[in-house]
Amino acid sequence: MITKTILVEKDMDMDIIPYLVQSACHYDCSLRISEGNKEINMKSIMGMTVLNLKKGTSFELTADGTDEIRAVSEISGCLEEYILKTHQLTKKDIDKIKAEIEYRKLELRPELIEAVKAAREQGDLSENFEYYAAKREKNKNESRIRSLERMLKFSVVIEETSSGGGAGIGDKIKIRFDADGLTDEYTLVTTVGTDTLNNCISIESPLGKALRGRKAGEKVNVKLEDGSSFGVTIIDIERI
């Protein structure tokens, strides 16, 4: 059994309830929310409608069963995305995500279900490593589908270019770090395209937020989540 305490950082609307119940029903474990002296079955739409979660309150999410670790991780992630609503996506991003969801549901899912079925038929499950490997791949696919669906649900559509001619999505930006004079180049992307190995940074990251919409020659102050900050100067912006 796993229990996680979740702080409610804004009033929760009723529109999230059906989605949470639908998500909870995917997991092979019991899921309960404890709020004060109330304990609610997360898989019950009637039970969940009595929730009254206001900003500044907290509740405990408890899972017990085979999928307990995955359930707590994914549902708490879903709530964080709902609370923060951080996903800014372009129309191209949305089309790409929808295409992946369709592939995973219509093509990959049937293949993985069949693989689990075939492995199960091999005999004793206690020593059937093929069965557990197939089931793990099936669960990974279902988790990815839910993650992509959450991303679509909790997102806003944005334009690729910034108003005013400043740095926008897809632009390569050369900057100088004011503290030591070192230079580097970064490409602004949405969450979907983040690739730190190739210096593709999200517009939702501290540096991405600071650079977006700014112009060559400007000095920018980058504020970090811990309250500290550092300064950079934009040397050049290359439109890709």
KAHUQUI-V749690 format. One record per residue. N is the residue number from 1. RES is the residue in one small letter. PHI is phi in whole degrees, 0 to 359 (999 if undefined). Layout:
n=N res=RES phi=PHI
n=N res=RES phi=PHI
//
This chain:
n=1 res=m phi=999
n=2 res=i phi=233
n=3 res=t phi=233
n=4 res=k phi=229
n=5 res=t phi=271
n=6 res=i phi=240
n=7 res=l phi=272
n=8 res=v phi=272
n=9 res=e phi=265
n=10 res=k phi=202
n=11 res=d phi=303
n=12 res=m phi=267
n=13 res=d phi=280
n=14 res=m phi=293
n=15 res=d phi=294
n=16 res=i phi=277
n=17 res=i phi=299
n=18 res=p phi=302
n=19 res=y phi=293
n=20 res=l phi=295
n=21 res=v phi=296
n=22 res=q phi=300
n=23 res=s phi=294
n=24 res=a phi=299
n=25 res=c phi=290
n=26 res=h phi=282
n=27 res=y phi=261
n=28 res=d phi=272
n=29 res=c phi=190
n=30 res=s phi=279
n=31 res=l phi=225
n=32 res=r phi=228
n=33 res=i phi=246
n=34 res=s phi=252
n=35 res=e phi=231
n=36 res=g phi=64
n=37 res=n phi=263
n=38 res=k phi=259
n=39 res=e phi=234
n=40 res=i phi=239
n=41 res=n phi=284
n=42 res=m phi=292
n=43 res=k phi=270
n=44 res=s phi=251
n=45 res=i phi=296
n=46 res=m phi=293
n=47 res=g phi=295
n=48 res=m phi=291
n=49 res=t phi=291
n=50 res=v phi=272
n=51 res=l phi=298
n=52 res=n phi=224
n=53 res=l phi=269
n=54 res=k phi=252
n=55 res=k phi=305
n=56 res=g phi=94
n=57 res=t phi=271
n=58 res=s phi=215
n=59 res=f phi=212
n=60 res=e phi=253
n=61 res=l phi=256
n=62 res=t phi=239
n=63 res=a phi=236
n=64 res=d phi=217
n=65 res=g phi=148
n=66 res=t phi=305
n=67 res=d phi=263
n=68 res=e phi=301
n=69 res=i phi=294
n=70 res=r phi=296
n=71 res=a phi=297
n=72 res=v phi=296
n=73 res=s phi=297
n=74 res=e phi=285
n=75 res=i phi=289
n=76 res=s phi=295
n=77 res=g phi=296
n=78 res=c phi=298
n=79 res=l phi=294
n=80 res=e phi=296
n=81 res=e phi=294
n=82 res=y phi=296
n=83 res=i phi=292
n=84 res=l phi=272
n=85 res=k phi=45
n=86 res=t phi=269
n=87 res=h phi=283
n=88 res=q phi=252
n=89 res=l phi=235
n=90 res=t phi=274
n=91 res=k phi=298
n=92 res=k phi=297
n=93 res=d phi=300
n=94 res=i phi=297
n=95 res=d phi=297
n=96 res=k phi=295
n=97 res=i phi=294
n=98 res=k phi=298
n=99 res=a phi=295
n=100 res=e phi=293
n=101 res=i phi=299
n=102 res=e phi=298
n=103 res=y phi=297
n=104 res=r phi=292
n=105 res=k phi=279
n=106 res=l phi=270
n=107 res=e phi=250
n=108 res=l phi=288
n=109 res=r phi=302
n=110 res=p phi=301
n=111 res=e phi=296
n=112 res=l phi=289
n=113 res=i phi=297
n=114 res=e phi=294
n=115 res=a phi=295
n=116 res=v phi=295
n=117 res=k phi=299
n=118 res=a phi=294
n=119 res=a phi=292
n=120 res=r phi=298
n=121 res=e phi=287
n=122 res=q phi=284
n=123 res=g phi=128
n=124 res=d phi=309
n=125 res=l phi=287
n=126 res=s phi=296
n=127 res=e phi=237
n=128 res=n phi=265
n=129 res=f phi=293
n=130 res=e phi=298
n=131 res=y phi=295
n=132 res=y phi=291
n=133 res=a phi=293
n=134 res=a phi=294
n=135 res=k phi=294
n=136 res=r phi=297
n=137 res=e phi=294
n=138 res=k phi=297
n=139 res=n phi=294
n=140 res=k phi=297
n=141 res=n phi=294
n=142 res=e phi=294
n=143 res=s phi=295
n=144 res=r phi=295
n=145 res=i phi=299
n=146 res=r phi=296
n=147 res=s phi=297
n=148 res=l phi=293
n=149 res=e phi=294
n=150 res=r phi=295
n=151 res=m phi=299
n=152 res=l phi=291
n=153 res=k phi=294
n=154 res=f phi=253
n=155 res=s phi=215
n=156 res=v phi=233
n=157 res=v phi=273
n=158 res=i phi=233
n=159 res=e phi=277
n=160 res=e phi=288
n=161 res=t phi=265
n=162 res=s phi=269
n=163 res=s phi=291
n=164 res=g phi=88
n=165 res=g phi=81
n=166 res=g phi=280
n=167 res=a phi=299
n=168 res=g phi=230
n=169 res=i phi=297
n=170 res=g phi=94
n=171 res=d phi=281
n=172 res=k phi=263
n=173 res=i phi=242
n=174 res=k phi=263
n=175 res=i phi=232
n=176 res=r phi=242
n=177 res=f phi=281
n=178 res=d phi=297
n=179 res=a phi=293
n=180 res=d phi=234
n=181 res=g phi=80
n=182 res=l phi=289
n=183 res=t phi=244
n=184 res=d phi=201
n=185 res=e phi=239
n=186 res=y phi=225
n=187 res=t phi=251
n=188 res=l phi=280
n=189 res=v phi=221
n=190 res=t phi=275
n=191 res=t phi=305
n=192 res=v phi=298
n=193 res=g phi=261
n=194 res=t phi=302
n=195 res=d phi=209
n=196 res=t phi=295
n=197 res=l phi=295
n=198 res=n phi=251
n=199 res=n phi=58
n=200 res=c phi=265
n=201 res=i phi=251
n=202 res=s phi=290
n=203 res=i phi=291
n=204 res=e phi=264
n=205 res=s phi=281
n=206 res=p phi=306
n=207 res=l phi=291
n=208 res=g phi=299
n=209 res=k phi=300
n=210 res=a phi=291
n=211 res=l phi=277
n=212 res=r phi=299
n=213 res=g phi=86
n=214 res=r phi=269
n=215 res=k phi=240
n=216 res=a phi=303
n=217 res=g phi=96
n=218 res=e phi=281
n=219 res=k phi=266
n=220 res=v phi=233
n=221 res=n phi=258
n=222 res=v phi=261
n=223 res=k phi=264
n=224 res=l phi=266
n=225 res=e phi=295
n=226 res=d phi=277
n=227 res=g phi=97
n=228 res=s phi=280
n=229 res=s phi=205
n=230 res=f phi=212
n=231 res=g phi=254
n=232 res=v phi=223
n=233 res=t phi=241
n=234 res=i phi=278
n=235 res=i phi=274
n=236 res=d phi=204
n=237 res=i phi=234
n=238 res=e phi=253
n=239 res=r phi=281
n=240 res=i phi=269
//
